[in-house]
Amino acid sequence: MDLNLKLSNEIFSNPVYLLKISNSGKILALADSVKFIYMMNAETKEMINKNFVNHNGKIFDLSFNQYDSILLSCSLDRSAFLWDIEKKIKLIRFESIDKESCNSASWLKDNNFAVGGSTGIINKFRY
């Protein structure tokens, strides 16, 4: 896959900080340097959405579930969110992941996922 993207200010309000590719390779999830998540079709480079906004701080990690239907995000604001990619909506928020920040996010098997904080705390959840 040739991504060859020019991430311009015409599309993104702030510099892109994070890029994750879906398991199928068809979707790109991008987070800017503030708190916005963008979804892009990897083949056509068209924006799928520009409005995954609920974090109150910089996003540190993004992770697609095994079906590429749900995106997991975690942030400096100590929260994690689940986003429905097809419906383009927030599904649920998990607060106070760590006393400092939520730094890493990873899907496990059978709708389980884990998020880790800056102090070394790892929380496991089931969706």
C-alpha positions as CSV (number, residue, x, y, z in Angstrom):
1,M,0.0,0.0,0.0
2,D,1.4,3.4,-1.0
3,L,0.2,5.9,1.6
4,N,2.1,8.9,0.2
5,L,0.1,11.4,2.1
6,K,0.6,15.1,2.4
7,L,-0.9,16.0,5.7
8,S,-1.9,19.5,4.9
9,N,-3.3,22.3,7.1
10,E,-6.3,22.4,4.7
11,I,-7.5,19.1,6.1
12,F,-6.1,19.1,9.7
13,S,-6.6,22.0,12.1
14,N,-3.3,21.1,14.0
15,P,-0.2,19.1,13.2
16,V,-0.8,15.3,13.0
17,Y,0.8,13.6,16.0
18,L,-0.2,10.0,15.7
19,L,-1.1,7.6,12.8
20,K,-2.5,4.1,13.1
21,I,-3.5,1.8,10.2
22,S,-6.4,-0.6,10.6
23,N,-5.9,-4.4,10.6
24,S,-7.3,-4.6,7.1
25,G,-5.2,-1.7,5.9
26,K,-8.2,0.2,4.6
27,I,-8.6,2.8,7.3
28,L,-6.2,5.3,8.8
29,A,-6.8,6.8,12.2
30,L,-4.9,10.1,12.8
31,A,-4.7,12.2,16.0
32,D,-3.6,15.8,15.9
33,S,-1.4,17.5,18.5
34,V,-4.3,18.8,20.5
35,K,-7.3,16.4,20.9
36,F,-8.9,15.6,17.6
37,I,-9.2,12.2,15.8
38,Y,-9.6,11.9,12.1
39,M,-10.5,8.8,10.0
40,M,-9.4,8.5,6.4
41,N,-9.9,5.9,3.7
42,A,-6.4,4.6,3.1
43,E,-7.1,3.8,-0.6
44,T,-8.9,7.0,-1.7
45,K,-7.4,9.3,0.9
46,E,-11.0,10.7,1.5
47,M,-11.9,11.7,5.0
48,I,-14.4,9.3,6.7
49,N,-15.0,11.7,9.6
50,K,-13.4,14.7,11.3
51,N,-15.4,14.8,14.5
52,F,-14.2,12.2,17.0
53,V,-13.7,14.9,19.6
54,N,-14.3,14.2,23.3
55,H,-10.9,14.0,24.8
56,N,-9.7,17.1,26.8
57,G,-6.0,16.5,26.1
58,K,-3.5,15.2,23.7
59,I,-4.2,11.6,22.4
60,F,-1.4,9.2,23.1
61,D,-2.6,6.0,21.4
62,L,-5.2,4.6,19.1
63,S,-6.1,0.9,18.5
64,F,-8.5,-0.8,16.1
65,N,-10.5,-3.9,17.2
66,Q,-10.0,-7.1,15.2
67,Y,-13.0,-6.2,13.0
68,D,-11.9,-2.6,12.4
69,S,-15.4,-1.6,13.6
70,I,-14.3,0.1,16.9
71,L,-11.5,2.4,17.6
72,L,-10.0,2.7,21.1
73,S,-8.3,6.0,22.1
74,C,-6.5,7.1,25.2
75,S,-5.3,10.5,26.2
76,L,-3.5,12.9,28.6
77,D,-6.9,13.6,30.1
78,R,-6.7,10.1,31.8
79,S,-9.6,8.7,29.8
80,A,-10.2,6.1,27.1
81,F,-12.9,6.1,24.6
82,L,-14.5,3.6,22.3
83,W,-15.7,4.9,18.9
84,D,-18.0,3.2,16.4
85,I,-16.3,3.8,13.1
86,E,-19.3,3.0,10.9
87,K,-21.8,5.1,12.9
88,K,-19.2,7.8,13.6
89,I,-20.2,8.1,17.3
90,K,-18.7,7.7,20.7
91,L,-19.8,4.5,22.3
92,I,-18.4,4.8,25.9
93,R,-15.9,6.7,28.0
94,F,-13.7,5.1,30.6
95,E,-12.5,7.8,33.1
96,S,-9.5,8.0,35.5
97,I,-7.5,5.3,33.9
98,D,-4.4,6.5,35.7
99,K,-3.7,9.4,38.1
100,E,-1.5,11.1,35.5
101,S,-2.5,10.0,31.9
102,C,-3.6,7.1,29.7
103,N,-0.6,6.4,27.5
104,S,-1.3,3.1,25.7
105,A,-4.3,1.2,24.3
106,S,-4.5,-2.4,22.9
107,W,-7.3,-4.7,21.9
108,L,-7.1,-8.3,23.3
109,K,-9.3,-11.2,22.3
110,D,-13.1,-11.4,22.5
111,N,-13.9,-7.7,22.9
112,N,-11.4,-7.3,25.8
113,F,-8.9,-4.4,25.7
114,A,-6.3,-3.0,28.0
115,V,-5.1,0.6,28.6
116,G,-2.0,1.6,30.4
117,G,-1.1,4.7,32.3
118,S,2.0,6.7,32.8
119,T,2.5,5.3,36.4
120,G,2.6,1.7,35.1
121,I,-1.1,0.9,35.9
122,I,-2.7,-1.4,33.4
123,N,-6.5,-1.7,33.3
124,K,-8.4,-4.5,31.4
125,F,-11.9,-3.9,30.2
126,R,-14.6,-5.9,28.3
127,Y,-16.8,-4.2,25.8
